[in-house]
Amino acid sequence: MKEFSYKINGNPYKVVVNNTTDDTVELEVNGTAYTVEVEAKTSSKPAVTVKRPAAPIAAAPVVQKAAPAAPAAAGANTVQSPLPGV
């Protein structure tokens, strides 16, 4: 038998665990008895298999960035957005 004390939203709760099995827990909360069904525990981490490539992977080619364009005149080619922002 295990006893726990909790405070939830300022309300104190005394929980006594009377009996546990694989799929049920019998407990008392502030003197009221409850039988709770428990779901089977599942693994939270899936099995992962890593395979290494037979040949080394070639490096990706380097892409040069284009030079920035000259700023447009104020008001020319502007885009109106329905959302506020920059």
TIMAR-442243 format. One record per residue (C-alpha): y negated, x, z negated; residue in three letters. Coordinates in steps of 0.2 Angstrom, whole numbers. Layout:
# TIMAR-442243
+-------+-------+-------+-----+
|     v |     u |     w | res |
+-------+-------+-------+-----+
|     Y |     X |     Z | Ala |
...
+-------+-------+-------+-----+
END
This chain:
# TIMAR-442243
+-------+-------+-------+-----+
|     v |     u |     w | res |
+-------+-------+-------+-----+
|     0 |     0 |     0 | Met |
|   -17 |     7 |     5 | Lys |
|   -34 |     1 |     0 | Glu |
|   -50 |     3 |    10 | Phe |
|   -68 |    -2 |     6 | Ser |
|   -80 |    -6 |    21 | Tyr |
|   -98 |   -11 |    22 | Lys |
|  -102 |   -21 |    38 | Ile |
|  -119 |   -27 |    41 | Asn |
|  -123 |   -25 |    22 | Gly |
|  -107 |   -36 |    18 | Asn |
|   -94 |   -27 |     7 | Pro |
|   -76 |   -29 |    12 | Tyr |
|   -60 |   -24 |     2 | Lys |
|   -45 |   -21 |    14 | Val |
|   -28 |   -19 |     7 | Val |
|   -14 |   -15 |    19 | Val |
|     2 |   -22 |    12 | Asn |
|    16 |   -19 |    25 | Asn |
|    16 |   -11 |    43 | Thr |
|    29 |   -12 |    57 | Thr |
|    29 |    -6 |    75 | Asp |
|    20 |   -22 |    81 | Asp |
|    13 |   -31 |    65 | Thr |
|     2 |   -27 |    50 | Val |
|     1 |   -37 |    35 | Glu |
|   -16 |   -35 |    26 | Leu |
|   -28 |   -44 |    14 | Glu |
|   -47 |   -44 |    17 | Val |
|   -57 |   -49 |     1 | Asn |
|   -41 |   -58 |    -6 | Gly |
|   -37 |   -67 |    10 | Thr |
|   -20 |   -63 |    18 | Ala |
|   -19 |   -59 |    37 | Tyr |
|    -4 |   -54 |    49 | Thr |
|   -11 |   -44 |    63 | Val |
|    -1 |   -41 |    79 | Glu |
|    -4 |   -23 |    86 | Val |
|    -2 |   -18 |   104 | Glu |
|     9 |    -3 |   109 | Ala |
|     0 |    13 |   110 | Lys |
|    -3 |    20 |   127 | Thr |
|    -7 |    38 |   132 | Ser |
|   -25 |    40 |   135 | Ser |
|   -23 |    56 |   146 | Lys |
|   -13 |    54 |   162 | Pro |
|    -2 |    68 |   167 | Ala |
|   -10 |    80 |   179 | Val |
|    -1 |    92 |   191 | Thr |
|   -11 |   106 |   199 | Val |
|    -5 |   114 |   215 | Lys |
|   -12 |   130 |   221 | Arg |
|   -15 |   132 |   240 | Pro |
|    -4 |   144 |   249 | Ala |
|   -19 |   153 |   258 | Ala |
|   -36 |   156 |   250 | Pro |
|   -49 |   144 |   255 | Ile |
|   -63 |   151 |   266 | Ala |
|   -80 |   150 |   260 | Ala |
|   -91 |   137 |   267 | Ala |
|  -105 |   142 |   279 | Pro |
|  -122 |   144 |   272 | Val |
|  -135 |   131 |   278 | Val |
|  -153 |   137 |   280 | Gln |
|  -166 |   124 |   274 | Lys |
|  -179 |   119 |   286 | Ala |
|  -197 |   124 |   283 | Ala |
|  -208 |   110 |   275 | Pro |
|  -218 |    99 |   287 | Ala |
|  -237 |    99 |   286 | Ala |
|  -243 |    85 |   275 | Pro |
|  -248 |    69 |   285 | Ala |
|  -265 |    61 |   285 | Ala |
|  -268 |    49 |   271 | Ala |
|  -263 |    32 |   276 | Gly |
|  -254 |    37 |   291 | Ala |
|  -235 |    33 |   292 | Asn |
|  -234 |    27 |   274 | Thr |
|  -219 |    17 |   267 | Val |
|  -222 |     2 |   256 | Gln |
|  -210 |     0 |   242 | Ser |
|  -206 |   -16 |   232 | Pro |
|  -202 |    -5 |   217 | Leu |
|  -215 |     4 |   207 | Pro |
|  -214 |    23 |   207 | Gly |
|  -219 |    39 |   216 | Val |
+-------+-------+-------+-----+
END
